[in-house]
């Protein structure tokens, strides 16, 4: 068989297969089976590595971060075949209510399935049920729920549970917890939702046929261009094993179709080869102006896809295309160009410089700026300054980073030290520590008590641990309160503990001079990080437990009592459930350690408690202060 025909078939299979996979992943994340609708609750930022460790499985629908599938019509029963990940959760209800309590079957990996009356704020109460089911292990689970006269009956992996409820007829729904759950089959009544695999394969086949026809036609024009284009089309398979949403998050790509990144890479590589190949061919046989045209078209297509914003961005996209076309022409005719090497270097410099400026005139380019300490994507500057401040032990005037404010001599028998991050002290939205909840507590404390604020913006449980390891005695407190959660979940290229160890050894130094402000360099660096598995959150739930265990041990050695508190977020505090669960466990396992679910308390107050997704208004700070005061009084700690 002709080698060009083999390559055309190869490219058709490669691009068609990539198209099928990308379509299936996009449908899994955003679409719904026929007869069902996807409902999404807005969430604060969630690291993609927390949701799942791999892309959605082929020909499945996926739910995560409390998304729901709701049947379009009422039905007396429905059936779901799903895969629960470790810590995964699925809630099945015969009567979906977006803002009211509803009865539900709770399927959670590591727990027995139970019937619960679910409240809108996330709280639940057990239903009266008969039947006992075995503990669910991570993996496939088949559940069927049907209405009965007294409530509903459910079968889970062949075992049955019946629960009494007062619900009337309604629309069936399934809702995931935080972790991604894959749905292999979902049916309601006589309706069985079609999975996206068939459509994905059909679209992939159609794209493959188009690619095959285009390459066969191109082979008659230029075999060399066709061969290079076919080989370049395989580049997307280099990243197909990475979750596109996680790669987009790592690279700070905004306004992109994250599940199509693998196919986009193939298309870009193939288009680049084709256009540069045409430019080479035209340079040999056509006028120089025509030889530059394919390269100019390439850069304009790239500018359109980014997209470039403003006339200056488009002007530099034009310069980049002219420079690339000129570079091709010069290298095709080296003997015709005086000072060939200098001319090539000059055109290369113009190409790189123009591309750099073009990228700056995009939303993504504005994030690829490590020299910007506040917005710098991938920058370690702020983190290094934070570590330096923490290690220095020098008090700050305002605890926005580094180290808490100076402690005054102890003047009361009982000192309460409030530890935490920006919501405790150091949020940029506030001008004074008098606006935070520790200051509010000073007006509620007993006469023999004083309150000190030792919160620092950006801190996590790791930072608090390091601080207490070196300054617990100087703190001289009788009660420590820890209000944490959001910063634990921030995505970093490695854990905060590993970052700190790298800083101590001198390896954490990204001050690379002028490179810090070069967008193309930052993009390549972020891409390299995106290829590394397991970047994840700065403090994993396991690391949080280790940090809290160390903090509790330090407290026990000094006779200090510890109050752990969940950090409130909007619109749904359950997004940090895995951290709250760790706090609750640590409190239950240790004497003189208590857990206060401040996140749930703030959630009942609503949006009025929050400036943004997690920082508190005056109402929010007063709510937290009252909650702490009530809990410390209930515990008899003051």
Secondary structure, 3 states (H helix, E strand, C coil): CCHHHHHHHHHHHHHHHHHHHHHHHHHHHHCCCCCEEEECCCCCCCCHHHHCCCCCCCCCEEECCCCEEEECCCCCEEEEEEEECCCCEEEEECCCCCCCCEEEEEEECCCECEEEEECCCCCEEECEEECCCCECCCEEEEEEEEECCCEEEEEECCEEEEEECCCCCCCCEEEECCCCEEEEEEEECCEECCCCHHHHHHHHHHHHHHHHHHHHHHHHHCHHHHHHHHHHHHHHHHCCCCCHHHHHHHCCCCCCCHHHHHHHHHHHHHHHHHHHHHHHHHHHHCCHHHHHHHHHHHHHHHHHHHCCCCHHHHHHHHHHHHHHHHHHHHHHCHHHCCCHHHHHHHHHHHHHHHHHHHHHCCHHHHHCCCCCCCCCCCCCHHHHHHHHHHHHCCCECCCCCCCCECCCCCCCCEEEEEEECCCCCCCCCCCCHHHCHHHHHCCCCCCCEEEEECCCCCCCHHHHHHHHHHHHHHHCCCEEEEEECCHHHCECCCCHHHHHHHHHCCCCCCCCHHHHHCHHHHHHHHHHHHCCCCCCECCCHHHHHHHHHHHHHHHHHCCCEEEEEECCCCCCHHHHHHHHHHHHHHHHHCCCEEEECHHHHHHHHCHHHECCCCCECHHHHHHHHHHHHHHHHHHCCC
